[in-house]
Amino acid sequence: MVSCLFSDIPMESPEAPQLATAILGSVAFKEDIDLNEQNRFRKRMQRKPEPNDVVTLQDVKDVVLFTAPLKIFKPYIINMLHLPATERLLRALIFFCQYHLQTSDTMTKRAIEQLTKIRTEKSEIVEMQFMDDLEDLRLLIAKEYSNLIKGSGEFGKYHHMGPSKKSRSMYRRESFLFETFLRISIQIIWIALGRKSFNEIEFEVHRIFKSNLYNSAEHRLTSDNKRPEMTPNERQVLLGHCLHVKHKVDTLSPLMNEVHCSKRNIDYRMYGLGIVKYPRLSSRLTYMEYALSLPEKLLQQQNVSLGILGMPRSRFDILLREITGETDSSSSNLNKSTSRSTKSATSRKKSTQEQLPIYNNIVLPLRGSDEELLSEFPRESYPQTPCDDVQRKKWLRRYLRIVNKHRSQNTKTK
């Protein structure tokens, strides 16, 4: 008599995603689509135009999902991208990356000027302000990302141990979800910032979420396209001073280091921006709150710059590329330095950044100019504004059409 032993461990679903490194690999989004695909996108998937329509985050998500490869096109990814908390996280990432590119460009120019000018005490003050701004913007990302990894609120169903956090860790699903979300976020940021400086955006997003040690974007760089070493001043401004060097196992991402930083005074109200209804906010915190949660059609009215979000939709084509006339072929040859001493500094400046930006620079109000202390912590929250559920259902139906099409093809082949 043969006895059969059965494991009491629940079997893994056959459709469960594999490890991200094995499944994702190189994820390539479509750079262009033909006329048939454009008509299909406009008819079935694109958000219906409105009077005085502006570019919204939903428009950017629609373009990214339509051009995404099938291997990352999953129902739970679609549902997660259509959560209000996810939209705040994406807007915080766009906000930070726009200011990071803006500051990086400024620091490159200052590095070039420093070759011929004397550094003064005011230089230190200006650069410390840049560093403080970047640290605050990283904190806006960290507050939303912390909810994601803890499975708080809307992210409960996406926790690797289930909504109750009592089941066995689904590390494969979590790995796939995290890597897919990062890759989609990078594509959303790149399109929202006018399709400029993709490598810089990818490198910085990977760095703040994973730290330099696990920055896969940096590891993929070859010796030909390696980023030049930053000067000490650039490193201090762009990376901040809340860095903790530890062993591999104890290493925290820069986002978490910002949360646990004891070297700076963090305004506790930043942790509730876009969620808690504060009675009085400084102009600096108001600007940040608008960037996180203000409807796109009101961004330009409040002089808030968030990439192409809030700009007239008529200025862009179906893939949200700016509609322009003929470009001057000689523009790519501008700003070339003939001095050997400035080549390393100017090499960080991408040719796409030499073009005139289509959106305004971010001008953050100074800290402490109109701060007011609260007598008690507010208990009221903003009413939750749902995402576009019509678009979410469209993408879920598209996923079902793709799955059914593949199943029918496999049946015919057999």
Phi, psi and omega in degrees: 000128182260126179266141180253132179256131181244136179283141177272002177278127181299139181289146180280141180299140180295340180264008180295134182294146178280183178301143185301321182295331180276323186273310186291302183055232177269116181257114184248122174271152179293132178278332182210159177229148182283179185296323179296317178293323177298315179295323179293319179294316182294322184282319189258322194247330186290144177296137182294135182293154179234165175299138182052047186289144177235164178288130179245167176297328178297322178299317180294317178299322180297317179296317181295316180294325181288328182263003182284148175292154185295333186291343177248007181270089185238151181301317182289336174290317179299313181296320181293323180292344181252038172254142177304322179294322178293322178295321176296320178296317180294319179293324176295322178293317178298315180301311182294312183296324177297315180288327178295314179296320179297316180289320178300320178296317179296317181293327176296317178295321180293325177295323178290317180295330183293343178291336184237357182236161180269136179281134182244177179294329180294330178300318179295320181295315181297315182291326177293330176291318175301315181297318180296321178296314181296322179294322177294320181290326174295328179292326177297323176289317185297324183293326177279322180294326178298321177295326180293312184285337176272348182070039182270147175059234183295339183272007184302317183288349181259006179290145186291349176247021178085168181301324180275353179060034181238350181274176181290144183299126177265073188292330179293313179296319180296318179299315179295316182297315183295310183294322179293317179298319178299314183294319178292321179299317179299318179294320178296316180297315182300316180291319180295334179261025173078026178056048179234145172058052182298313182299321180293318179295313181299316181298314184289321179296316177297322183294314185288334179271332189238346187078165183298327184297323183249022181283094182294332178296322179288323182293334180281345182291140176267175181294337182284325183246024175296142178287135178298154179297139177280150174289161179304322180293318178296318181298318181295319182288312187282330181261339181082181182246007178265055181249132180240114180271115181226183175291165185305315185294326184267003184291131174257152176289156178304330178297314180290328176297325178295321180294319185265012184290128179255004185266358182219158180271111182261127176288117185298339181292341179296332182288346181246006182299132180086351182238304181275137181269095180280140179291326181220132177229146176291164180299328179293311179291327177296318178301315180295319180295320177299318180297328182278324193224353182290136176305143186301327183291346180256356185298312182291330177296327180265010179057038177258124181262123179219066182063221180273358179295133181090353179275155181304132183292336181292345180282353187233153178277192187293334178261018177063034170265139183297135178275110182230169176275204180290135178269147179286120183294340181278352183294333181289347181264004182286159173060028176277127183273138177263352181271131179296330184290340183254001182296319183294328180283318183284342180292342178282349183268113183284153181297328180291336179282346181282343177284159179292132180292150180270354178230162182283158174288155176281130176239097182279130174299152182290151178288141172081002182290325180218043180288143175226133180278147179265141178284330177209157182285130182293147180255349184271142179243158175291145174297136184289122178269114183291155175285176181288098183288334177297315180293320179301315180294327176299316182289326176293322177293323177297320178300316179296322178297318180294316180298314180295324179295317179292323179294318179294323178293320178293325179294318179295323180294322180289000000 
